[in-house]
Amino acid sequence: MTTPRADPLTLEVVELIGTVVARYYEEYDRAAASFSLTGAQARVLGLLSLEPMPMRRIAQKLKCEPSNVTGIVDRLEVRDLVERRPDPHDRRVKLAAPTEKGRATALRLREALDFAREPLAGLSEAERTVLRDLLRRMLGAGPGEDGTALEDLITGTTGTTGTTGTTASTGS
């Protein structure tokens, strides 16, 4: 059943979601800047802190062009936050992987994000579970589907782990 577009409650919910996303972007960019990173660089570093991956897969996860990812990884590599290495399963493929410094930076960046953590702390575990399940339902995932929740949080592809996610910009 489709909700009418002019439904005042739906409009309010959409506006609230937009406000949450905008605030998260602002905090994420501020936190990234405190490490002299752009938001896009921080998102790539956060994604790679979970597992090394090829540029094409990073681009798919962040919903951007592979050429943008190459430039972002280049800049992270110059700062010794990321390195390129051969894929052990296919030596023709290069993986981007965090260095030790990159993993430490990604962890500190994640810890610096208080925007979602603080308001969510005011909700009970049951309320956070309901919120998570509603967000998953809105995104077409079932309540029990954990999959790659932390990865999704970092890349902003679902934002269903009890905090808000981000969407990657293609800037560097």
C-alpha positions in Angstrom: 0.0 0.0 0.0 1.5 3.3 -1.1 1.3 6.3 1.3 0.0 9.5 -0.4 2.8 11.9 -1.2 1.0 14.8 0.5 0.4 13.0 3.8 1.6 15.4 6.5 3.1 12.6 8.7 5.1 11.2 5.7 6.3 14.7 4.9 7.4 15.2 8.5 9.2 11.9 8.6 11.0 12.6 5.3 12.0 16.0 6.6 13.3 14.5 9.9 15.3 11.9 8.0 16.8 14.6 5.8 17.8 16.6 8.9 19.4 13.6 10.5 21.4 12.9 7.4 22.5 16.5 7.0 23.7 16.6 10.6 25.5 13.4 10.2 27.3 14.7 7.1 28.3 17.8 9.0 29.7 15.9 11.9 31.4 13.3 9.7 33.1 16.0 7.6 34.2 17.8 10.8 35.6 14.6 12.3 37.4 13.9 9.0 38.8 17.4 8.9 40.2 16.9 12.4 42.4 14.2 10.8 43.1 16.4 7.8 40.9 14.1 5.6 38.0 14.9 3.4 34.7 13.1 4.0 35.3 10.9 1.0 38.8 10.0 2.2 37.5 9.1 5.6 34.8 6.9 4.2 37.3 5.0 2.0 39.7 4.6 4.9 36.8 3.4 7.2 35.7 0.9 4.6 39.2 -0.4 4.0 39.7 -0.8 7.8 37.2 -3.6 7.6 38.9 -5.5 4.8 41.2 -4.8 1.9 39.4 -4.6 -1.4 39.9 -3.7 -5.1 39.1 -0.1 -6.3 36.1 -1.3 -8.3 34.5 -2.8 -5.2 35.2 0.3 -3.2 33.5 2.4 -5.9 30.5 0.0 -5.9 30.2 0.3 -2.1 30.4 4.1 -2.2 28.3 4.5 -5.3 30.9 6.4 -7.2 33.2 6.1 -10.2 36.3 3.9 -9.9 38.4 6.8 -11.2 37.3 8.9 -8.2 38.4 6.1 -5.9 41.8 5.9 -7.5 42.5 9.5 -6.7 41.2 9.2 -3.2 43.4 6.1 -2.6 46.4 7.8 -4.2 46.1 10.7 -1.6 45.7 8.2 1.3 48.7 6.3 0.1 50.9 9.4 0.0 49.9 9.9 3.7 50.9 6.3 4.5 47.3 5.5 5.5 46.6 3.0 2.6 48.8 0.7 0.5 48.2 -1.2 -2.6 49.0 -4.9 -2.6 48.4 -7.9 -4.9 45.2 -9.9 -4.3 46.3 -13.3 -3.0 43.5 -15.0 -5.0 44.2 -13.1 -8.3 47.6 -11.5 -8.6 46.3 -9.4 -11.6 44.1 -7.5 -9.1 45.5 -4.9 -6.7 43.8 -4.4 -3.4 43.8 -1.2 -1.4 44.5 -2.0 2.2 45.0 0.2 5.3 48.4 0.5 6.8 48.7 0.2 10.6 48.6 4.0 10.7 45.4 3.9 8.5 43.7 1.4 10.8 44.5 3.5 13.9 43.2 6.6 12.1 40.0 4.9 11.1 39.4 3.7 14.6 40.0 7.2 16.1 37.7 8.7 13.4 34.9 6.2 14.2 35.3 7.0 17.9 35.0 10.8 17.2 31.5 10.4 15.7 29.2 11.3 18.6 26.2 12.7 16.6 24.3 9.4 16.4 25.8 7.8 19.4 24.6 10.4 21.9 20.9 10.7 20.9 20.7 7.0 20.4 22.0 6.5 24.0 18.8 8.2 25.2 16.7 5.4 23.6 16.3 2.0 25.3 17.7 -1.1 23.6 14.1 -2.0 22.6 13.6 1.4 21.0 16.9 1.2 19.1 15.9 -2.3 17.9 12.6 -1.0 16.6 14.3 2.0 14.9 16.9 -0.3 13.3 14.2 -2.7 12.1 12.1 0.1 10.7 15.1 1.5 8.8 15.9 -2.0 7.5 12.3 -2.4 6.4 12.4 0.9 4.6 15.5 -0.3 2.8 14.0 -3.6 1.9 16.0 -5.8 4.3 14.5 -8.1 6.8 14.8 -7.5 10.6 17.2 -10.4 11.0 19.5 -9.7 8.2 22.8 -8.6 9.7 25.1 -9.1 6.7 27.7 -6.4 6.6 26.1 -4.0 9.0 29.4 -2.3 10.1 30.5 -2.0 6.5 27.1 -0.6 5.6 27.3 1.9 8.4 30.7 3.2 7.2 29.7 3.4 3.6 26.3 4.7 4.3 24.6 2.2 2.1 22.0 1.2 4.7 22.6 2.9 8.0 20.9 0.0 9.8 23.1 -0.8 12.8 21.4 1.4 15.2 23.2 4.6 14.1 22.9 6.7 11.0 24.9 6.2 7.9 26.4 8.5 5.3 26.4 8.5 1.6 29.8 8.9 0.0 30.5 11.9 -2.0 32.7 11.5 -5.0 35.0 14.4 -4.0 38.4 13.7 -2.6 
